[in-house]
Structures are given as structure tokens and as C-alpha cells.
Amino acid sequence: MDRLQQYWYRISPLHLILYPISLLFRALVAIRRFLYLTGLAHSVKLPVPVIIIGNINVGGTGKTPLTLSLAQQLLSAGWHPAIISRGYRKSGQTSAVTAREVLANDSADEVGDEPLLMRRRDLCPVWIGQDRPAVAQALLKAYPACDIILSDDGLQHYRLQRDIELVVVDGVRRFGNKLMLPAGPLREPLARLGSVDAIIVNGGIAKEGEFPMHLEGAHFYNLLAPQKTIPATALFGQNIHACAGIGHPQRFFQHLKALGLECTPHPFPDHHQYSHNDLLFEAVDAVLLTEKDAVKCAPFATDKFWVLRVDAHVSPALTQLIIDKVSP
């Protein structure tokens, strides 16, 4: 899949070969959505508002940082949010068939890297499971004070009815060749953007009507001793290796470069399951990781492992739009 993604963002004869399959995929997507919109396929309505933070294309766009940012803003506005996610583990399998809460001392193999990252931010309850309606219902039973649910991903999971749909877009790569899977990166056609409540653009230039978002982070914490932090300037002139197993690793490497750091980059597939050998580098002064990768590397970390915390910054107008739409 990672090799195929390279063709989605450039002109290639492979697009023509796969195009007939993408037309079939587009038809199946349209039929499935029609069944849910017309009520022919069963969906579940929850007693609290549901906010979907998703995308229409394959690959990382920044959904998880945005989910955390919205959770924080909703908390500050007096709401009691909770987060649901599917979760991942080895080979991309669902990490929990039945609903379960993510605990801070869980492992990424048990609950998935992104859910564990969100739980360790300690903002609100985080639950995972393959059946999102069942996950949300179990969460509400355990936390009856919860009055709004944020779904990290799940735009195409129509069994769960939603009150607001937010789509996150990579502002630099946008939608590649704009073709549907497998000829291109799209899970749904671009026309789908016309039916969502807001489009959030991570990096690049936002168009009229879109909400610009950017990721900020200039300090690193030590993976073995999280209370120990250093600024990027403390790493100047050192032999640094940077590892990223996220949807778009180049975003992490570009962020480090913008901080003035010269690093040897090591991109890995999204949700990569790290081993000790992956991070063995000669004469290294520091190994830099994303938060998503760090939750999987703690068992074999050394004092040279440093983690960059990033936070999504988006206009408060987005949170106000959400509150206006869901308030009684």
C-alpha cells in the first residue's frame, strides 16, 4: 500500500490500469451511502451529539491532533467530551472487537497507538472497538456525564449517526490525482466535501470557507523521563536520527527542519510496530520520535530518545460552529 501511495501523488500509467477498478469502487461507495441515507440500512442515533473528525482520502492528515484540540476547547467551554476510535494493532487489524476503555498503562499492541496517545494526554475518556455504535453506548453507560462524543476517524462508518462532520485535509498534498481507490487516494469522491459541516486544512493554504490549521511544537521530552524537556536549540550540531511511522512521515521531518534541526530521516509505514533493531544507530546523539511512535518504543528506549509533542491550532470559530450546531 505504501508503494502504491507514491503513485497517487504523481502522473503514472498505473492510474489508467487501475481506473476501471476505481469506478467500481466509486459505485459501491455511492450505493452504500445511499442505503444509510435512505434508512434502508440500519444506523444508530445516540442521545448525545456525535462529532466525526475524518477525511476522504487515505493517509495521515492530522485528525488525531485536531481531535485532542477540540476536546480541550470543549472542556474549556464547559462540555464533557469523550473520544471513540477503532484502534489498530499488528497488520492493521482492529485492536478490540468488543468495546473497551483505553487506560494509561495499556500497551499500543492492546489498544492502538493513536488511542493510547490520546488517553495519555489525560483530557477525557477514550474508548475503542470495531463497532462504533456499541463503543459509544458502552462509553455513555460508564460515563453518564459525557454530553458530546468525538469520533477520531469514522467518516465512512455510517452505522453511527452523526450531528457534525469535519473533514481534515493535508494542505500541501491535497487529494493527489483526485481519483478513487485504488487508482488514487480517495475513499469518497470530492463531491462529498459539499455535504460536510467544515473542512479543516492542515498546513498549506486554506481556501475560502475552509478553516486553516497548523501543528505547533518546539520542545522535546525524554521518553524515559517525560518530566525532562529540552528546546530544539539544545540539539543543534548533534548527530540526530528521526523516525516517523505516521500517515505522512515527511510532515514530521519538515517540521524538524523548520526548527533548525539537521536529521537523518527514517520513514516507516503508518502504525509501524517498532523493534529494538529499527532504532539502532551508530554514534547517535539523539533519536527523535513522534508521540504516536513513542508509545510503541518505550519498552526498548534509552536516554537518547526524545519525543516531539505537537498541538493543533485552529480558529476558535470552529469550536463555536460546533457548539452552535449541537446546543439545544
Stockholm file with secondary structure:
# STOCKHOLM 1.0

chainA/1-328         MDRLQQYWYRISPLHLILYPISLLFRALVAIRRFLYLTGLAHSVKLPVPVIIIGNINVGGTGKTPLTLSLAQQLLSAGWHPAIISRGYRKSGQTSAVTAREVLANDSADEVGDEPLLMRRRDLCPVWIGQDRPAVAQALLKAYPACDIILSDDGLQHYRLQRDIELVVVDGVRRFGNKLMLPAGPLREPLARLGSVDAIIVNGGIAKEGEFPMHLEGAHFYNLLAPQKTIPATALFGQNIHACAGIGHPQRFFQHLKALGLECTPHPFPDHHQYSHNDLLFEAVDAVLLTEKDAVKCAPFATDKFWVLRVDAHVSPALTQLIIDKVSP
#=GR chainA/1-328 SS CHHHHHHHTSCCTHHHHHHHHHHHHHHHHHHHHHHHHTTSSCCBCCSSCEEEEECSBSSCCSHHHHHHHHHHHHHHTTCCEEEEECCCCGGGCCSCSSCEECCTTCCHHHHCHHHHHHHHTTSSCEEECSCHHHHHHHHHHHCTTCCEEEEESCTTCTTBCCSEEEEEEETTTTTTTCCBTTTSSBSSCGGGGGGSSEEEEESSCCCTTCEEEEEECCEEEESSCTTCEEEGGGGTTSCEEEEECSSCHHHHHHHHHHTTCCEEEEECCTTCCCCGGGGCCTTCSEEEEEHHHHHHHGGGCCTTEEEECCEEEECHHHHHHHHHHHCC
#=GC SS_cons         CHHHHHHHTSCCTHHHHHHHHHHHHHHHHHHHHHHHHTTSSCCBCCSSCEEEEECSBSSCCSHHHHHHHHHHHHHHTTCCEEEEECCCCGGGCCSCSSCEECCTTCCHHHHCHHHHHHHHTTSSCEEECSCHHHHHHHHHHHCTTCCEEEEESCTTCTTBCCSEEEEEEETTTTTTTCCBTTTSSBSSCGGGGGGSSEEEEESSCCCTTCEEEEEECCEEEESSCTTCEEEGGGGTTSCEEEEECSSCHHHHHHHHHHTTCCEEEEECCTTCCCCGGGGCCTTCSEEEEEHHHHHHHGGGCCTTEEEECCEEEECHHHHHHHHHHHCC
//
